[in-house]
């Protein structure tokens, strides 16, 4: 499982305050703790309450890069910020994210390909989040085609079928799992299939339990990447154990520790 740590995000109060104060220690501690817990990459999002979003993003990137060269997912919905920041990010990076609109997606694919970056593509178009499996699969196939035409390797493409909170969209978790299974078959080799996992439990009781259960279910359908909280030890243990039971690793009594050291 390719885990993108979700915690460096201005939506969290501690990160929001650290950005305002330019408190590097808080950000660097979060980066190091997430990687030590098994994250493969780190999401970097300044959040909504920042006057200079581009400057704050560059400060976050610089601050994290002082302590790690792990891949960074640059998380912004603003094209002008993405276009300005991505060429300045040292090391491996991922654009988070583009919608499936052909013109928009083509620009993001070109930016990713020219910078050797990964790209997260959302199965959203002008009509919003699809309400069924078929439309998600159609948009996923569209993203694959645009990526191929733009010279982006499938290993650099992450398709997100958009998980919604189960308390407001009870059919959505099942739709996402079926879409994952179908989209996986559209290319050989296939793209990565990714979810913003915590969204499934937003404003729910038993959030941790919902997240842990759903990640195992989605992995059985082909999910191989997620933006999630690696500091939730039981969540990480569930993902690792799911890979063990899917024969993606060989059993040993210390398989959890071995996976984290990989």
C-alpha positions as CSV (number, residue, x, y, z in Angstrom):
1,X,0.0,0.0,0.0
2,X,1.3,3.4,-1.0
3,X,0.4,5.6,2.0
4,X,0.4,9.3,1.6
5,X,0.3,10.9,5.1
6,X,-2.5,13.3,5.5
7,X,-1.5,15.3,8.5
8,X,0.4,18.3,7.0
9,X,-2.8,20.1,6.2
10,X,-3.9,23.5,7.2
11,X,-7.3,22.1,8.0
12,X,-5.8,20.7,11.2
13,X,-5.5,23.4,13.9
14,X,-1.9,22.6,14.8
15,X,-0.7,22.9,11.2
16,X,-2.8,26.0,10.6
17,X,-1.1,27.7,13.6
18,X,2.3,26.4,12.6
19,X,1.9,28.0,9.1
20,X,0.8,31.3,10.6
21,X,3.8,31.3,13.0
22,X,6.2,29.7,10.5
23,X,6.9,27.1,13.2
24,X,9.1,24.7,11.3
25,X,9.4,22.3,14.3
26,X,5.7,21.3,14.3
27,X,5.7,20.6,10.6
28,X,9.0,18.7,10.6
29,X,7.9,16.6,13.6
30,X,4.7,15.6,11.7
31,X,6.7,14.8,8.6
32,X,9.2,12.6,10.5
33,X,6.5,10.8,12.7
34,X,4.4,10.0,9.6
35,X,7.3,8.5,7.8
36,X,8.5,6.6,10.8
37,X,4.9,5.1,11.1
38,X,5.1,3.8,7.5
39,X,4.0,6.6,5.2
40,X,5.5,6.4,1.7
41,X,4.8,10.0,0.8
42,X,3.5,13.2,2.5
43,X,0.6,15.3,1.5
44,X,1.2,19.1,1.8
45,X,-1.8,21.3,2.0
46,X,-1.9,24.9,3.3
47,X,-5.6,24.8,4.0
48,X,-8.1,27.6,3.2
49,X,-7.3,30.3,5.7
50,X,-4.0,31.6,4.2
51,X,-3.7,34.9,2.5
52,X,-0.5,34.0,0.5
53,X,-1.2,30.4,-0.4
54,X,1.7,30.1,-2.8
55,X,4.2,31.5,-0.4
56,X,2.8,29.3,2.4
57,X,3.1,26.2,0.2
58,X,6.7,26.9,-0.7
59,X,7.5,27.4,3.0
60,X,5.9,24.1,3.8
61,X,7.9,22.4,1.0
62,X,11.1,23.9,2.1
63,X,10.5,23.1,5.7
64,X,9.7,19.4,5.0
65,X,12.6,19.1,2.6
66,X,15.0,20.1,5.4
67,X,14.3,16.8,7.1
68,X,13.3,14.3,4.3
69,X,13.5,13.6,0.6
70,X,10.3,11.6,0.7
71,X,7.8,12.2,-2.1
72,X,5.6,15.2,-1.6
73,X,2.0,15.4,-2.8
74,X,1.4,19.1,-3.5
75,X,-2.3,19.5,-2.6
76,X,-4.0,22.6,-4.0
77,X,-7.1,23.1,-6.1
78,X,-5.6,26.2,-7.7
79,X,-3.9,25.7,-11.1
80,X,-1.9,28.9,-10.8
81,X,-0.3,27.7,-7.6
82,X,0.3,24.2,-8.8
83,X,1.9,25.5,-12.0
84,X,4.2,27.8,-10.1
85,X,5.2,25.5,-7.2
86,X,5.7,22.1,-8.9
87,X,8.9,23.1,-10.8
88,X,10.4,24.4,-7.6
89,X,9.8,21.2,-5.5
90,X,13.0,19.3,-5.2
91,X,12.9,15.5,-5.5
92,X,9.9,13.3,-6.1
93,X,6.5,15.0,-6.2
94,X,2.8,14.3,-7.0
95,X,0.2,16.8,-8.2
96,X,-2.9,16.5,-6.0
97,X,-5.1,16.8,-8.1
98,X,-7.0,17.2,-11.4
99,X,-10.6,16.6,-12.4
100,X,-11.4,14.5,-15.4
101,X,-12.4,17.4,-17.6
102,X,-10.3,16.8,-20.8
103,X,-8.8,20.3,-21.1
104,X,-8.0,20.7,-17.4
105,X,-6.6,17.2,-17.1
106,X,-4.4,17.6,-20.2
107,X,-2.7,20.6,-18.6
108,X,-2.1,18.7,-15.4
109,X,-0.8,15.7,-17.3
110,X,1.6,17.9,-19.2
111,X,2.9,19.6,-16.0
112,X,3.3,16.2,-14.3
113,X,5.1,14.6,-17.3
114,X,7.5,17.6,-17.9
115,X,8.5,17.5,-14.2
116,X,8.8,13.8,-13.7
117,X,5.9,13.9,-11.2
118,X,3.0,11.8,-10.3
119,X,-0.6,12.9,-10.8
120,X,-3.8,12.2,-8.8
121,X,-6.9,12.3,-11.1
122,X,-10.3,12.6,-9.6
123,X,-13.4,11.0,-11.2
124,X,-15.2,14.3,-11.2
125,X,-16.4,16.3,-14.2
126,X,-18.5,19.5,-14.7
127,X,-21.5,17.6,-13.2
128,X,-19.7,16.9,-10.0
129,X,-19.1,13.5,-8.2
130,X,-20.9,10.7,-10.1
131,X,-23.8,9.0,-8.4
132,X,-23.1,5.6,-9.9
133,X,-20.4,3.2,-10.8
134,X,-20.6,3.4,-14.6
135,X,-19.8,7.2,-14.6
136,X,-16.9,6.8,-12.3
137,X,-15.4,4.1,-14.5
138,X,-16.0,6.2,-17.6
139,X,-14.2,9.1,-16.1
140,X,-11.4,6.9,-14.8
141,X,-10.9,5.5,-18.4
142,X,-10.9,9.0,-19.7
143,X,-8.1,10.0,-17.3
144,X,-6.1,6.9,-18.4
145,X,-6.5,7.9,-22.0
146,X,-5.5,11.5,-21.4
147,X,-2.4,10.4,-19.4
148,X,-1.3,8.0,-22.1
149,X,-1.7,10.6,-24.8
150,X,0.3,13.1,-22.7
151,X,3.2,10.7,-22.1
152,X,2.5,10.1,-18.4
153,X,3.5,6.6,-17.3
154,X,0.7,4.6,-15.6
155,X,2.9,4.1,-12.6
156,X,2.8,7.9,-12.1
157,X,-1.1,8.1,-12.4
158,X,-3.3,7.7,-9.3
159,X,-7.0,7.6,-10.0
160,X,-9.3,8.6,-7.1
161,X,-13.0,7.4,-7.5
162,X,-14.0,9.8,-4.7
163,X,-15.2,8.4,-1.4
164,X,-18.0,10.3,0.3
165,X,-19.1,10.1,4.0
166,X,-21.1,7.0,4.6
167,X,-23.6,8.9,6.8
168,X,-24.7,11.0,3.8
169,X,-24.0,8.7,0.9
170,X,-24.5,5.1,2.0
171,X,-24.2,3.7,-1.5
172,X,-21.0,5.5,-2.2
173,X,-18.5,3.1,-0.5
174,X,-19.8,0.2,-2.6
175,X,-19.7,2.3,-5.7
176,X,-16.1,3.2,-5.1
177,X,-15.1,-0.4,-4.5
178,X,-16.7,-1.6,-7.7
179,X,-15.2,1.3,-9.7
180,X,-11.7,0.5,-8.3
181,X,-12.1,-3.1,-9.6
182,X,-13.2,-2.0,-13.0
183,X,-10.8,0.9,-13.6
184,X,-7.9,-1.4,-12.7
185,X,-8.6,-3.5,-15.8
186,X,-8.4,-0.6,-18.3
187,X,-4.7,-0.5,-18.7
188,X,-1.8,-2.9,-18.5
189,X,0.1,-2.1,-16.4
190,X,-2.8,-0.4,-14.5
191,X,-2.7,3.0,-12.8
192,X,-2.7,3.2,-9.1
193,X,-6.1,3.4,-7.4
194,X,-6.3,5.8,-4.5
195,X,-8.8,7.2,-2.0
196,X,-8.8,10.0,0.5
197,X,-9.7,7.4,3.1
198,X,-10.7,9.7,6.0
199,X,-13.6,11.1,3.9
200,X,-15.6,7.9,4.3
201,X,-16.0,8.6,8.1
202,X,-16.3,12.4,8.1
203,X,-18.7,13.5,10.8
204,X,-19.4,9.9,11.8
205,X,-19.1,8.2,15.1
206,X,-16.5,5.4,15.3
207,X,-14.4,7.1,12.7
208,X,-11.3,5.0,13.3
209,X,-13.3,1.7,13.0
210,X,-14.9,2.8,9.8
211,X,-11.6,3.8,8.2
212,X,-9.9,0.6,9.3
213,X,-12.7,-1.6,8.0
214,X,-13.1,0.2,4.7
215,X,-9.4,0.2,3.8
216,X,-9.3,-3.6,4.0
217,X,-12.5,-3.9,1.9
218,X,-11.2,-1.5,-0.7
219,X,-7.8,-3.2,-0.9
220,X,-9.5,-6.5,-1.7
221,X,-11.0,-4.7,-4.7
222,X,-7.6,-3.3,-5.9
223,X,-7.0,-0.2,-3.9
224,X,-3.2,0.2,-3.7
225,X,-2.8,3.8,-2.4
226,X,-4.5,6.1,0.0
227,X,-4.2,9.5,1.6
228,X,-4.7,8.6,5.2
229,X,-3.4,8.9,8.8
230,X,-0.3,6.7,9.3
231,X,-0.2,7.8,12.9
232,X,-3.3,5.6,13.5
233,X,-1.3,2.4,14.3
234,X,-4.3,0.1,14.0
235,X,-5.2,1.5,10.6
236,X,-1.7,0.9,9.3
237,X,-1.7,-2.6,10.9
238,X,-4.9,-3.3,9.0
239,X,-3.5,-2.2,5.7
240,X,-0.3,-4.3,6.2
241,X,-2.2,-7.4,7.3
242,X,-4.5,-7.0,4.2
243,X,-1.5,-7.1,2.0
244,X,-0.2,-10.2,3.8
245,X,-3.5,-12.0,3.3
246,X,-3.5,-11.0,-0.4
247,X,-0.1,-12.6,-0.8
248,X,1.7,-9.3,-1.4
249,X,4.2,-10.2,1.3
250,X,5.5,-13.4,2.9
251,X,4.4,-14.2,6.5
252,X,6.8,-14.0,9.3
253,X,6.0,-13.5,13.0
254,X,7.3,-10.0,12.8
255,X,5.6,-9.1,9.5
256,X,4.2,-5.8,10.9
257,X,7.7,-4.5,11.9
258,X,9.2,-5.9,8.7
259,X,6.7,-4.0,6.6
260,X,7.3,-0.7,8.4
261,X,11.1,-1.0,7.7
262,X,10.6,-1.7,4.0
